[in-house]
């Protein structure tokens, strides 16, 4: 008797994905962050290469600037004494560490964006923000601005130099909608279930525990 293949599909809500990204961001700052960043980067390269490379290209100048600033502004033992005080051995170590953590975070964002569309991300963000807002309406405005940012990042020309990077970071998105962006967006109101709340709290507590244990190690 021939046995058919059974496909197992695990459905994860956008809100849980967002909490997972936040938890990963916490763990990346701990002593466990470097192995996690390396694993996430490898996973993104294998399964989400196009999105990962696209994000890296878009922020490569910013990454380079952060690395150079860390390299030259960190005090310590001079790597080349004949050059003067900088760069330092500590600056090289810290720069490479922060570089790997940043790349790991980009890999995490790549996984999120490749498995979740903009509307789902907006709905998940709204589900997480609504319990904090009570009867106020700032979550809707925050989510609308988030969608404008996503649209702008997808349609904006690639930065060619540092000035373009700074212009992108300081772009004013509070005015009229960008060309092609919807003026009215309707989202389904999604409320977190008790299981999702408990699972989110467990993830965050685990991330904080990793941060504490990593610092103590």
C-alpha positions, -999 to 999 in steps of 0.1 A, spaced: 0 0 0 14 33 -11 16 59 16 11 95 7 32 123 20 17 143 48 26 180 48 29 195 83 23 232 83 28 253 114 9 285 115 24 313 136 5 345 141 22 378 130 21 390 166 41 360 178 66 366 150 71 402 161 76 392 197 101 366 185 120 392 166 121 414 198 132 384 218 160 377 193 171 413 195 175 409 233 194 376 230 218 391 204 230 415 230 240 387 254 269 363 255 248 339 234 244 365 207 273 357 184 265 320 179 228 330 174 238 357 149 260 333 129 232 307 128 206 332 118 228 346 90 235 311 77 198 303 78 189 335 59 216 328 33 203 293 27 166 299 27 160 337 22 191 347 3 174 373 -20 158 393 8 188 391 31 212 403 4 188 431 -5 187 443 31 225 441 34 230 461 2 205 488 14 223 494 47 259 485 38 270 521 41 254 525 75 271 493 86 304 505 74 301 538 92 291 521 124 321 497 121 346 525 114 333 547 143 335 518 167 370 509 154 384 544 158 365 555 189 371 526 213 400 531 237 425 504 244 458 490 233 469 504 199 469 477 172 496 496 152 516 517 178 535 534 150 503 549 137 493 564 170 465 554 195 439 541 170 427 517 159 429 496 190 426 458 196 395 464 217 380 485 188 386 457 163 370 431 187 340 453 195 335 464 159 334 428 146 311 418 175 287 446 168 289 439 131 280 403 135 251 412 158 238 437 133 240 412 105 222 387 127 194 412 133 191 418 95 189 381 90 160 380 115 142 408 98 147 390 64 131 359 78 102 380 91 96 399 59 99 368 37 73 349 57 49 378 65 32 404 42 28 440 51 -9 437 61 -2 408 84 27 427 100 4 457 105 -23 435 120 2 418 143 15 452 154 -20 464 161 -27 433 182 3 440 203 -2 477 208 -39 478 215 -37 463 250 -12 491 259 -33 519 245 -67 513 262 -93 535 246 -67 557 228 -62 555 191 -24 560 188 -18 524 177 -37 530 145 -16 560 137 16 541 146 7 512 123 -3 535 95 31 552 97 48 518 98 31 508 66 43 541 50 78 533 61 76 498 45 62 513 13 89 540 12 117 515 18 104 493 -10 100 521 -35 129 545 -26 160 545 -48 190 526 -35 213 549 -15 245 556 -34 265 575 -7 264 585 29 243 616 21 216 594 6 216 572 37 211 602 60 184 615 37 166 582 39 169 581 77 155 616 80 128 613 54 95 629 64 67 604 61 41 622 81 27 642 52 7 630 22 9 593 13 37 583 -11 28 576 -47 12 542 -50 5 539 -13 -31 533 -3 -49 564 12 -72 541 32 -62 508 46 -87 485 64 -72 459 88 -90 431 106 -90 436 143 -71 407 159 -69 401 196 -42 380 213 -54 348 227 -44 338 262 -21 311 248 -4 337 227 0 360 256 16 333 277 39 321 249 50 357 243 58 362 279 77 330 280 98 340 250 106 374 265 115 359 299 137 334 282 154 362 263 160 383 294 173 352 312 198 346 283 209 382 286 215 378 324 233 345 321 253 357 291 265 388 311 274 367 341 294 342 320 
